[in-house]
Amino acid sequence: MHELAICESIVHAVREHAAGRPVRTVHLRIGNLRQVVPDTLIFCWSLVTDGSDLAEVELLVERIEGRIRCRQCHGERVLDDYVFACDRCGGVDVEVVAGEEFLITALELTEA
């Protein structure tokens, strides 16, 4: 369950950027190709923050669909089947253009 280690890293980043200010919500953007299970991540967040100053902080996860672009015909498609091939020409010389993101996009702070 690598989500536990991910949550520990998120806690470190949140504390660093919040700089002692109380946090209400952490917003994440995670690509589907990252192989992170959102429900597991949220569960691990509750384990990692339990009993700490971040115990009541909500973790909001925005999922980003995987998308590829063909280098031959420049066609794009959503990766809903993990087949890295172009729908238009059948080419396999493709690049991932979305779905590998893992970002903390915002911290919502509360009044002190």
N, CA, C and O atoms as a GROMACS GRO file, in nm:
protein
  448
    1MET      N    1   0.085  -0.117   0.000
    1MET     CA    2   0.000   0.000   0.000
    1MET      C    3   0.090   0.124   0.000
    1MET      O    4   0.119   0.180   0.106
    2HIS      N    5   0.132   0.165  -0.118
    2HIS     CA    6   0.219   0.282  -0.129
    2HIS      C    7   0.146   0.412  -0.099
    2HIS      O    8   0.210   0.516  -0.083
    3GLU      N    9   0.015   0.407  -0.091
    3GLU     CA   10  -0.061   0.528  -0.057
    3GLU      C   11  -0.025   0.581   0.081
    3GLU      O   12  -0.033   0.701   0.106
    4LEU      N   13   0.015   0.493   0.171
    4LEU     CA   14   0.054   0.536   0.305
    4LEU      C   15   0.179   0.624   0.298
    4LEU      O   16   0.184   0.730   0.362
    5ALA      N   17   0.277   0.581   0.222
    5ALA     CA   18   0.399   0.662   0.205
    5ALA      C   19   0.369   0.792   0.133
    5ALA      O   20   0.428   0.896   0.164
    6ILE      N   21   0.279   0.788   0.037
    6ILE     CA   22   0.239   0.909  -0.035
    6ILE      C   23   0.178   1.009   0.063
    6ILE      O   24   0.209   1.128   0.058
    7CYS      N   25   0.090   0.961   0.150
    7CYS     CA   26   0.026   1.050   0.248
    7CYS      C   27   0.127   1.112   0.342
    7CYS      O   28   0.114   1.229   0.380
    8GLU      N   29   0.228   1.036   0.381
    8GLU     CA   30   0.333   1.092   0.467
    8GLU      C   31   0.406   1.206   0.396
    8GLU      O   32   0.440   1.306   0.458
    9SER      N   33   0.429   1.190   0.267
    9SER     CA   34   0.493   1.296   0.188
    9SER      C   35   0.401   1.418   0.174
    9SER      O   36   0.447   1.532   0.179
   10ILE      N   37   0.272   1.392   0.157
   10ILE     CA   38   0.176   1.502   0.148
   10ILE      C   39   0.173   1.581   0.278
   10ILE      O   40   0.172   1.704   0.277
   11VAL      N   41   0.172   1.511   0.391
   11VAL     CA   42   0.173   1.576   0.523
   11VAL      C   43   0.295   1.668   0.534
   11VAL      O   44   0.284   1.782   0.578
   12HIS      N   45   0.410   1.617   0.493
   12HIS     CA   46   0.533   1.698   0.500
   12HIS      C   47   0.519   1.824   0.415
   12HIS      O   48   0.552   1.934   0.461
   13ALA      N   49   0.470   1.810   0.293
   13ALA     CA   50   0.454   1.926   0.203
   13ALA      C   51   0.351   2.024   0.257
   13ALA      O   52   0.372   2.146   0.250
   14VAL      N   53   0.241   1.973   0.310
   14VAL     CA   54   0.136   2.060   0.365
   14VAL      C   55   0.191   2.140   0.481
   14VAL      O   56   0.169   2.261   0.489
   15ARG      N   57   0.261   2.076   0.572
   15ARG     CA   58   0.316   2.147   0.688
   15ARG      C   59   0.416   2.253   0.644
   15ARG      O   60   0.420   2.364   0.698
   16GLU      N   61   0.498   2.218   0.547
   16GLU     CA   62   0.598   2.313   0.498
   16GLU      C   63   0.533   2.436   0.436
   16GLU      O   64   0.574   2.549   0.465
   17HIS      N   65   0.432   2.416   0.353
   17HIS     CA   66   0.371   2.530   0.283
   17HIS      C   67   0.266   2.604   0.365
   17HIS      O   68   0.242   2.723   0.342
   18ALA      N   69   0.206   2.537   0.461
   18ALA     CA   70   0.110   2.605   0.548
   18ALA      C   71   0.182   2.692   0.650
   18ALA      O   72   0.126   2.789   0.701
   19ALA      N   73   0.305   2.657   0.680
   19ALA     CA   74   0.389   2.737   0.770
   19ALA      C   75   0.320   2.770   0.902
   19ALA      O   76   0.322   2.885   0.947
   20GLY      N   77   0.259   2.670   0.962
   20GLY     CA   78   0.196   2.688   1.092
   20GLY      C   79   0.053   2.738   1.089
   20GLY      O   80  -0.014   2.741   1.192
   21ARG      N   81   0.005   2.777   0.972
   21ARG     CA   82  -0.134   2.823   0.960
   21ARG      C   83  -0.226   2.702   0.956
   21ARG      O   84  -0.190   2.600   0.897
   22PRO      N   85  -0.346   2.710   1.015
   22PRO     CA   86  -0.438   2.596   1.014
   22PRO      C   87  -0.493   2.568   0.875
   22PRO      O   88  -0.529   2.660   0.801
   23VAL      N   89  -0.499   2.442   0.840
   23VAL     CA   90  -0.542   2.398   0.707
   23VAL      C   91  -0.680   2.335   0.718
   23VAL      O   92  -0.708   2.260   0.811
   24ARG      N   93  -0.767   2.366   0.621
   24ARG     CA   94  -0.901   2.308   0.616
   24ARG      C   95  -0.906   2.194   0.513
   24ARG      O   96  -0.960   2.087   0.542
   25THR      N   97  -0.849   2.217   0.393
   25THR     CA   98  -0.861   2.122   0.284
   25THR      C   99  -0.732   2.118   0.203
   25THR      O  100  -0.667   2.220   0.182
   26VAL      N  101  -0.695   1.997   0.157
   26VAL     CA  102  -0.584   1.979   0.066
   26VAL      C  103  -0.642   1.929  -0.066
   26VAL      O  104  -0.711   1.827  -0.069
   27HIS      N  105  -0.614   2.001  -0.174
   27HIS     CA  106  -0.662   1.963  -0.307
   27HIS      C  107  -0.550   1.893  -0.383
   27HIS      O  108  -0.438   1.944  -0.391
   28LEU      N  109  -0.581   1.776  -0.438
   28LEU     CA  110  -0.484   1.700  -0.517
   28LEU      C  111  -0.538   1.678  -0.657
   28LEU      O  112  -0.659   1.668  -0.678
   29ARG      N  113  -0.447   1.670  -0.753
   29ARG     CA  114  -0.481   1.631  -0.891
   29ARG      C  115  -0.395   1.509  -0.921
   29ARG      O  116  -0.272   1.516  -0.920
   30ILE      N  117  -0.463   1.395  -0.947
   30ILE     CA  118  -0.391   1.269  -0.967
   30ILE      C  119  -0.436   1.205  -1.098
   30ILE      O  120  -0.556   1.183  -1.120
   31GLY      N  121  -0.340   1.176  -1.183
   31GLY     CA  122  -0.369   1.111  -1.310
   31GLY      C  123  -0.400   0.963  -1.292
   31GLY      O  124  -0.346   0.897  -1.203
   32ASN      N  125  -0.489   0.912  -1.376
   32ASN     CA  126  -0.527   0.771  -1.370
   32ASN      C  127  -0.410   0.676  -1.394
   32ASN      O  128  -0.416   0.560  -1.353
   33LEU      N  129  -0.306   0.722  -1.460
   33LEU     CA  130  -0.191   0.637  -1.488
   33LEU      C  131  -0.097   0.626  -1.369
   33LEU      O  132   0.000   0.550  -1.375
   34ARG      N  133  -0.122   0.698  -1.263
   34ARG     CA  134  -0.040   0.696  -1.142
   34ARG      C  135  -0.064   0.572  -1.055
   34ARG      O  136   0.013   0.547  -0.962
   35GLN      N  137  -0.165   0.498  -1.083
   35GLN     CA  138  -0.197   0.377  -1.007
   35GLN      C  139  -0.210   0.405  -0.857
   35GLN      O  140  -0.157   0.333  -0.773
   36VAL      N  141  -0.280   0.513  -0.828
   36VAL     CA  142  -0.314   0.548  -0.691
   36VAL      C  143  -0.464   0.532  -0.678
   36VAL      O  144  -0.540   0.585  -0.759
   37VAL      N  145  -0.507   0.459  -0.576
   37VAL     CA  146  -0.649   0.437  -0.552
   37VAL      C  147  -0.700   0.548  -0.460
   37VAL      O  148  -0.662   0.553  -0.343
   38PRO      N  149  -0.787   0.637  -0.511
   38PRO     CA  150  -0.831   0.751  -0.431
   38PRO      C  151  -0.890   0.713  -0.294
   38PRO      O  152  -0.856   0.776  -0.194
   39ASP      N  153  -0.975   0.612  -0.289
   39ASP     CA  154  -1.034   0.573  -0.161
   39ASP      C  155  -0.928   0.525  -0.062
   39ASP      O  156  -0.936   0.553   0.057
   40THR      N  157  -0.830   0.452  -0.112
   40THR     CA  158  -0.720   0.405  -0.027
   40THR      C  159  -0.636   0.523   0.020
   40THR      O  160  -0.594   0.527   0.135
   41LEU      N  161  -0.612   0.619  -0.069
   41LEU     CA  162  -0.535   0.737  -0.033
   41LEU      C  163  -0.605   0.815   0.078
   41LEU      O  164  -0.542   0.859   0.173
   42ILE      N  165  -0.735   0.833   0.065
   42ILE     CA  166  -0.812   0.906   0.166
   42ILE      C  167  -0.812   0.831   0.298
   42ILE      O  168  -0.800   0.892   0.404
   43PHE      N  169  -0.824   0.698   0.294
   43PHE     CA  170  -0.817   0.617   0.416
   43PHE      C  171  -0.680   0.633   0.482
   43PHE      O  172  -0.671   0.653   0.603
   44CYS      N  173  -0.574   0.623   0.403
   44CYS     CA  174  -0.439   0.637   0.457
   44CYS      C  175  -0.416   0.776   0.513
   44CYS      O  176  -0.346   0.792   0.613
   45TRP      N  177  -0.476   0.877   0.449
   45TRP     CA  178  -0.467   1.014   0.501
   45TRP      C  179  -0.521   1.020   0.644
   45TRP      O  180  -0.461   1.082   0.731
   46SER      N  181  -0.635   0.954   0.667
   46SER     CA  182  -0.693   0.955   0.801
   46SER      C  183  -0.602   0.884   0.901
   46SER      O  184  -0.594   0.924   1.017
   47LEU      N  185  -0.534   0.779   0.858
   47LEU     CA  186  -0.441   0.707   0.946
   47LEU      C  187  -0.320   0.793   0.980
   47LEU      O  188  -0.278   0.801   1.096
   48VAL      N  189  -0.263   0.857   0.879
   48VAL     CA  190  -0.141   0.935   0.896
   48VAL      C  191  -0.166   1.061   0.979
   48VAL      O  192  -0.078   1.104   1.054
   49THR      N  193  -0.283   1.120   0.965
   49THR     CA  194  -0.311   1.246   1.034
   49THR      C  195  -0.383   1.228   1.168
   49THR      O  196  -0.398   1.325   1.242
   50ASP      N  197  -0.427   1.108   1.199
   50ASP     CA  198  -0.502   1.082   1.323
   50ASP      C  199  -0.424   1.132   1.445
   50ASP      O  200  -0.307   1.099   1.464
   51GLY      N  201  -0.491   1.212   1.527
   51GLY     CA  202  -0.430   1.263   1.650
   51GLY      C  203  -0.335   1.380   1.628
   51GLY      O  204  -0.272   1.427   1.723
   52SER      N  205  -0.325   1.428   1.505
   52SER     CA  206  -0.234   1.540   1.478
   52SER      C  207  -0.316   1.667   1.451
   52SER      O  208  -0.439   1.666   1.452
   53ASP      N  209  -0.244   1.776   1.426
   53ASP     CA  210  -0.310   1.902   1.393
   53ASP      C  211  -0.378   1.896   1.256
   53ASP      O  212  -0.455   1.987   1.222
   54LEU      N  213  -0.352   1.793   1.178
   54LEU     CA  214  -0.414   1.777   1.046
   54LEU      C  215  -0.529   1.676   1.046
   54LEU      O  216  -0.580   1.640   0.940
   55ALA      N  217  -0.569   1.631   1.164
   55ALA     CA  218  -0.669   1.524   1.174
   55ALA      C  219  -0.802   1.560   1.109
   55ALA      O  220  -0.870   1.472   1.055
   56GLU      N  221  -0.841   1.685   1.111
   56GLU     CA  222  -0.970   1.727   1.055
   56GLU      C  223  -0.959   1.780   0.912
   56GLU      O  224  -1.058   1.824   0.855
   57VAL      N  225  -0.840   1.774   0.855
   57VAL     CA  226  -0.818   1.827   0.721
   57VAL      C  227  -0.875   1.730   0.617
   57VAL      O  228  -0.848   1.610   0.622
   58GLU      N  229  -0.953   1.785   0.525
   58GLU     CA  230  -1.013   1.704   0.419
   58GLU      C  231  -0.918   1.695   0.301
   58GLU      O  232  -0.853   1.793   0.264
   59LEU      N  233  -0.909   1.576   0.244
   59LEU     CA  234  -0.829   1.553   0.125
   59LEU      C  235  -0.925   1.539   0.007
   59LEU      O  236  -1.004   1.445   0.003
   60LEU      N  237  -0.919   1.631  -0.089
   60LEU     CA  238  -1.004   1.627  -0.207
   60LEU      C  239  -0.920   1.587  -0.328
   60LEU      O  240  -0.820   1.652  -0.358
   61VAL      N  241  -0.961   1.481  -0.397
   61VAL     CA  242  -0.885   1.427  -0.508
   61VAL      C  243  -0.959   1.449  -0.640
   61VAL      O  244  -1.074   1.407  -0.656
   62GLU      N  245  -0.893   1.515  -0.732
   62GLU     CA  246  -0.944   1.531  -0.869
   62GLU      C  247  -0.869   1.432  -0.957
   62GLU      O  248  -0.746   1.436  -0.964
   63ARG      N  249  -0.942   1.343  -1.023
   63ARG     CA  250  -0.880   1.244  -1.111
   63ARG      C  251  -0.867   1.301  -1.253
   63ARG      O  252  -0.958   1.368  -1.302
   64ILE      N  253  -0.754   1.275  -1.316
   64ILE     CA  254  -0.729   1.318  -1.453
   64ILE      C  255  -0.719   1.193  -1.540
   64ILE      O  256  -0.639   1.103  -1.513
   65GLU      N  257  -0.800   1.189  -1.645
   65GLU     CA  258  -0.800   1.072  -1.732
   65GLU      C  259  -0.669   1.065  -1.811
   65GLU      O  260  -0.609   1.168  -1.843
   66GLY      N  261  -0.627   0.943  -1.840
   66GLY     CA  262  -0.509   0.923  -1.923
   66GLY      C  263  -0.543   0.951  -2.068
   66GLY      O  264  -0.649   0.911  -2.117
   67ARG      N  265  -0.452   1.019  -2.139
   67ARG     CA  266  -0.472   1.047  -2.281
   67ARG      C  267  -0.338   1.030  -2.353
   67ARG      O  268  -0.232   1.062  -2.299
   68ILE      N  269  -0.347   0.980  -2.475
   68ILE     CA  270  -0.228   0.966  -2.558
   68ILE      C  271  -0.245   1.041  -2.689
   68ILE      O  272  -0.357   1.070  -2.732
   69ARG      N  273  -0.132   1.072  -2.753
   69ARG     CA  274  -0.130   1.136  -2.885
   69ARG      C  275  -0.037   1.055  -2.974
   69ARG      O  276   0.074   1.019  -2.934
   70CYS      N  277  -0.085   1.026  -3.094
   70CYS     CA  278  -0.008   0.952  -3.193
   70CYS      C  279   0.096   1.045  -3.255
   70CYS      O  280   0.064   1.157  -3.296
   71ARG      N  281   0.218   0.999  -3.263
   71ARG     CA  282   0.324   1.080  -3.324
   71ARG      C  283   0.316   1.079  -3.476
   71ARG      O  284   0.376   1.164  -3.542
   72GLN      N  285   0.244   0.983  -3.532
   72GLN     CA  286   0.231   0.976  -3.679
   72GLN      C  287   0.118   1.065  -3.729
   72GLN      O  288   0.141   1.156  -3.809
   73CYS      N  289  -0.004   1.039  -3.683
   73CYS     CA  290  -0.120   1.111  -3.737
   73CYS      C  291  -0.169   1.222  -3.644
   73CYS      O  292  -0.259   1.297  -3.679
   74HIS      N  293  -0.110   1.232  -3.526
   74HIS     CA  294  -0.142   1.334  -3.425
   74HIS      C  295  -0.282   1.318  -3.365
   74HIS      O  296  -0.334   1.410  -3.304
   75GLY      N  297  -0.342   1.201  -3.383
   75GLY     CA  298  -0.471   1.174  -3.320
   75GLY      C  299  -0.454   1.156  -3.170
   75GLY      O  300  -0.352   1.106  -3.124
   76GLU      N  301  -0.554   1.198  -3.094
   76GLU     CA  302  -0.554   1.182  -2.949
   76GLU      C  303  -0.672   1.097  -2.907
   76GLU      O  304  -0.776   1.095  -2.972
   77ARG      N  305  -0.652   1.026  -2.796
   77ARG     CA  306  -0.762   0.948  -2.741
   77ARG      C  307  -0.743   0.928  -2.593
   77ARG      O  308  -0.633   0.934  -2.539
   78VAL      N  309  -0.857   0.903  -2.527
   78VAL     CA  310  -0.857   0.872  -2.384
   78VAL      C  311  -0.814   0.727  -2.367
   78VAL      O  312  -0.857   0.639  -2.441
   79LEU      N  313  -0.729   0.706  -2.268
   79LEU     CA  314  -0.683   0.570  -2.238
   79LEU      C  315  -0.779   0.507  -2.137
   79LEU      O  316  -0.757   0.515  -2.016
   80ASP      N  317  -0.884   0.445  -2.185
   80ASP     CA  318  -0.977   0.379  -2.094
   80ASP      C  319  -0.953   0.229  -2.090
   80ASP      O  320  -1.019   0.158  -2.015
   81ASP      N  321  -0.859   0.180  -2.171
   81ASP     CA  322  -0.835   0.037  -2.179
   81ASP      C  323  -0.687   0.001  -2.165
   81ASP      O  324  -0.650  -0.116  -2.176
   82TYR      N  325  -0.603   0.100  -2.140
   82TYR     CA  326  -0.458   0.081  -2.126
   82TYR      C  327  -0.393   0.017  -2.249
   82TYR      O  328  -0.290  -0.050  -2.237
   83VAL      N  329  -0.452   0.038  -2.366
   83VAL     CA  330  -0.391  -0.004  -2.492
   83VAL      C  331  -0.326   0.121  -2.551
   83VAL      O  332  -0.395   0.215  -2.590
   84PHE      N  333  -0.195   0.121  -2.556
   84PHE     CA  334  -0.121   0.237  -2.604
   84PHE      C  335  -0.104   0.230  -2.755
   84PHE      O  336   0.007   0.212  -2.806
   85ALA      N  337  -0.215   0.244  -2.825
   85ALA     CA  338  -0.218   0.243  -2.971
   85ALA      C  339  -0.319   0.346  -3.018
   85ALA      O  340  -0.417   0.376  -2.950
   86CYS      N  341  -0.293   0.401  -3.136
   86CYS     CA  342  -0.379   0.504  -3.193
   86CYS      C  343  -0.508   0.442  -3.248
   86CYS      O  344  -0.505   0.339  -3.316
   87ASP      N  345  -0.620   0.505  -3.218
   87ASP     CA  346  -0.749   0.461  -3.271
   87ASP      C  347  -0.762   0.489  -3.421
   87ASP      O  348  -0.828   0.413  -3.493
   88ARG      N  349  -0.700   0.596  -3.468
   88ARG     CA  350  -0.711   0.636  -3.609
   88ARG      C  351  -0.630   0.547  -3.702
   88ARG      O  352  -0.684   0.485  -3.794
   89CYS      N  353  -0.497   0.542  -3.676
   89CYS     CA  354  -0.409   0.474  -3.772
   89CYS      C  355  -0.353   0.342  -3.721
   89CYS      O  356  -0.288   0.269  -3.796
   90GLY      N  357  -0.377   0.310  -3.594
   90GLY     CA  358  -0.327   0.185  -3.537
   90GLY      C  359  -0.181   0.192  -3.495
   90GLY      O  360  -0.125   0.092  -3.450
   91GLY      N  361  -0.120   0.309  -3.509
   91GLY     CA  362   0.021   0.325  -3.473
   91GLY      C  363   0.044   0.310  -3.323
   91GLY      O  364  -0.043   0.340  -3.242
   92VAL      N  365   0.164   0.264  -3.290
   92VAL     CA  366   0.199   0.247  -3.148
   92VAL      C  367   0.307   0.346  -3.103
   92VAL      O  368   0.353   0.340  -2.989
   93ASP      N  369   0.346   0.435  -3.192
   93ASP     CA  370   0.441   0.541  -3.156
   93ASP      C  371   0.360   0.656  -3.098
   93ASP      O  372   0.326   0.751  -3.169
   94VAL      N  373   0.329   0.645  -2.969
   94VAL     CA  374   0.242   0.742  -2.903
   94VAL      C  375   0.313   0.804  -2.784
   94VAL      O  376   0.411   0.750  -2.732
   95GLU      N  377   0.261   0.918  -2.742
   95GLU     CA  378   0.311   0.982  -2.621
   95GLU      C  379   0.195   1.008  -2.526
   95GLU      O  380   0.083   1.036  -2.569
   96VAL      N  381   0.223   0.997  -2.399
   96VAL     CA  382   0.122   1.026  -2.298
   96VAL      C  383   0.115   1.178  -2.283
   96VAL      O  384   0.217   1.243  -2.260
   97VAL      N  385  -0.005   1.234  -2.296
   97VAL     CA  386  -0.022   1.379  -2.283
   97VAL      C  387  -0.100   1.418  -2.157
   97VAL      O  388  -0.104   1.535  -2.121
   98ALA      N  389  -0.159   1.321  -2.090
   98ALA     CA  390  -0.228   1.347  -1.964
   98ALA      C  391  -0.246   1.215  -1.890
   98ALA      O  392  -0.252   1.108  -1.950
   99GLY      N  393  -0.253   1.226  -1.759
   99GLY     CA  394  -0.279   1.108  -1.677
   99GLY      C  395  -0.164   1.068  -1.586
   99GLY      O  396  -0.178   0.976  -1.507
  100GLU      N  397  -0.051   1.137  -1.597
  100GLU     CA  398   0.062   1.106  -1.510
  100GLU      C  399   0.080   1.210  -1.398
  100GLU      O  400   0.179   1.206  -1.324
  101GLU      N  401  -0.015   1.301  -1.386
  101GLU     CA  402  -0.006   1.408  -1.287
  101GLU      C  403  -0.014   1.353  -1.144
  101GLU      O  404  -0.082   1.254  -1.117
  102PHE      N  405   0.055   1.420  -1.055
  102PHE     CA  406   0.036   1.403  -0.912
  102PHE      C  407   0.079   1.535  -0.848
  102PHE      O  408   0.197   1.560  -0.828
  103LEU      N  409  -0.020   1.619  -0.818
  103LEU     CA  410   0.008   1.754  -0.770
  103LEU      C  411  -0.080   1.791  -0.652
  103LEU      O  412  -0.198   1.756  -0.646
  104ILE      N  413  -0.022   1.861  -0.558
  104ILE     CA  414  -0.102   1.932  -0.459
  104ILE      C  415  -0.132   2.066  -0.526
  104ILE      O  416  -0.042   2.147  -0.548
  105THR      N  417  -0.257   2.088  -0.558
  105THR     CA  418  -0.293   2.208  -0.634
  105THR      C  419  -0.332   2.326  -0.546
  105THR      O  420  -0.319   2.441  -0.588
  106ALA      N  421  -0.378   2.299  -0.424
  106ALA     CA  422  -0.418   2.409  -0.337
  106ALA      C  423  -0.430   2.362  -0.194
  106ALA      O  424  -0.458   2.245  -0.166
  107LEU      N  425  -0.408   2.455  -0.104
  107LEU     CA  426  -0.435   2.437   0.039
  107LEU      C  427  -0.538   2.542   0.077
  107LEU      O  428  -0.518   2.661   0.054
  108GLU      N  429  -0.649   2.498   0.134
  108GLU     CA  430  -0.745   2.594   0.189
  108GLU      C  431  -0.712   2.612   0.336
  108GLU      O  432  -0.711   2.515   0.412
  109LEU      N  433  -0.686   2.733   0.373
  109LEU     CA  434  -0.650   2.764   0.512
  109LEU      C  435  -0.773   2.816   0.586
  109LEU      O  436  -0.865   2.870   0.526
  110THR      N  437  -0.772   2.798   0.717
  110THR     CA  438  -0.881   2.850   0.800
  110THR      C  439  -0.831   2.974   0.874
  110THR      O  440  -0.711   3.002   0.880
  111GLU      N  441  -0.925   3.047   0.928
  111GLU     CA  442  -0.890   3.162   1.012
  111GLU      C  443  -0.823   3.111   1.138
  111GLU      O  444  -0.866   3.012   1.196
  112ALA      N  445  -0.719   3.179   1.179
  112ALA     CA  446  -0.644   3.137   1.300
  112ALA      C  447  -0.725   3.163   1.424
  112ALA      O  448  -0.680   3.135   1.535
   0.00000   0.00000   0.00000
